[in-house]
């Protein structure tokens, strides 16, 4: 559907730089969850919002500026170049591999990395 993929040497896998977005309706989402045997994902925030009509059936698309930065800077996680919310369990695992995400306070001891 027009996505741009490159090989990511850091992750050792293909990497999507652009996307045509997410297009799924409630019926198809339920079918996908059933096919993958993961009906419990209906309770995830995004899934709930799509299923109850809060979210539109098409989201996003275009060149991913953060993903391009992640690729060019050879970062392992998008959170290294983009501020966001991340699962605390995932954050702890990333820290064990010296991967620090923006906006989580890891850089407070580094005066060069403080916000202006």
C-alpha positions, 0 to 999 in steps of 0.5 A: 500500500505504498509503505517505505521499508528499509533494513535497520542494522540496529534492530536487524529487521525491516523498518517502516519509515512511512505508512499509509496509516491504520485502516480498520473497522470494529468488525475487522478488528474483532475478526483479527483478534479472534483469528489471532486468539487474543480476544483479551486485547479488546480491553486495550485502550486503543481497541476499546476506543475503536470498538465504541466509535470514539476513534475514527477508522483511519488514523495516521499516515505519511512520512514518519519524522520520528521513525526517520530520526530513529533510523538515521541516528541508529536508535533502538527505540522511537522513545529515544527521539520522541517524547511519549508514554511507554509501558513502565515494564518496557521502560525498565527492560530498556534501561537494562540495555542502556536505552533511555527514553526522552521525558522520563527523567533519566537525564536529570543528572546531565546538565547538558540534557536539561530542558530550556 
